[in-house]
Amino acid sequence: MNPPRRGAPRTAKAVFEASERRNVQVKLQISAESAANDAKTARLKALRLEKEALDAEAAHLKAQTAPPLQAKKRSKKSG
């Protein structure tokens, strides 16, 4: 007679449940990584929009303080 096994019995149900637990853990890990990536993307987008607003304001101020452009005089060529 065989000695009793130690640990979980290797039935189809036990194998299926172990597989399901692994799947749940992987899905939780993927969703956590996705949430972290979404947060990083939102932070970078906010920084980019802030920089674009500052650049637009700087360009607007530069355009207001710049001296007016003088029109170039065209010379008539004889010929």
C-alpha positions in Angstrom: 0.0 0.0 0.0 1.2 3.5 -0.9 1.9 6.0 1.9 -0.5 9.0 2.0 0.5 12.0 -0.1 1.5 15.2 1.4 0.2 18.4 -0.1 -2.7 19.0 -2.4 -4.2 16.1 -4.3 -3.6 16.3 -8.0 -7.2 16.1 -9.2 -8.6 17.9 -12.2 -10.5 20.3 -9.9 -7.3 21.2 -8.0 -5.3 21.8 -11.1 -8.2 24.0 -12.6 -8.5 26.0 -9.3 -4.7 26.6 -9.3 -4.8 27.8 -12.9 -7.7 30.1 -12.1 -5.8 31.6 -9.1 -2.8 32.3 -11.3 -5.1 33.9 -13.9 -6.6 36.2 -11.3 -3.2 37.2 -10.0 -2.0 38.0 -13.5 -5.1 40.1 -14.3 -4.6 42.0 -11.1 -1.0 42.7 -11.9 -1.9 43.8 -15.4 -4.6 46.1 -14.2 -2.2 47.6 -11.6 0.4 48.2 -14.3 -2.2 49.7 -16.6 -3.4 52.1 -13.9 0.2 53.2 -13.2 0.8 53.8 -16.9 -2.4 55.8 -17.2 -1.4 58.0 -14.2 2.0 58.6 -15.7 0.4 59.5 -19.1 -2.0 61.9 -17.4 0.9 63.6 -15.5 3.0 64.0 -18.6 0.1 65.3 -20.6 -0.6 67.9 -17.9 3.1 69.0 -18.0 3.1 69.2 -21.8 -0.1 71.3 -21.8 1.3 73.6 -19.1 4.5 74.1 -21.2 2.6 74.8 -24.4 0.5 77.4 -22.5 3.7 79.1 -21.2 5.3 79.0 -24.6 2.2 80.5 -26.2 2.1 83.3 -23.6 5.8 84.0 -24.2 5.3 84.2 -27.9 2.3 86.5 -27.5 4.3 88.8 -25.2 7.2 88.8 -27.6 4.9 89.7 -30.5 3.4 92.6 -28.5 6.8 94.0 -27.5 8.5 93.5 -30.9 9.1 96.6 -33.0 6.9 96.8 -36.0 8.3 95.4 -39.2 9.3 97.9 -41.9 8.2 97.3 -45.4 11.0 96.7 -47.9 11.2 99.2 -50.7 11.3 97.8 -54.1 13.6 99.4 -56.6 12.7 99.8 -60.2 15.1 98.3 -62.5 15.8 100.1 -65.7 16.3 98.1 -68.7 
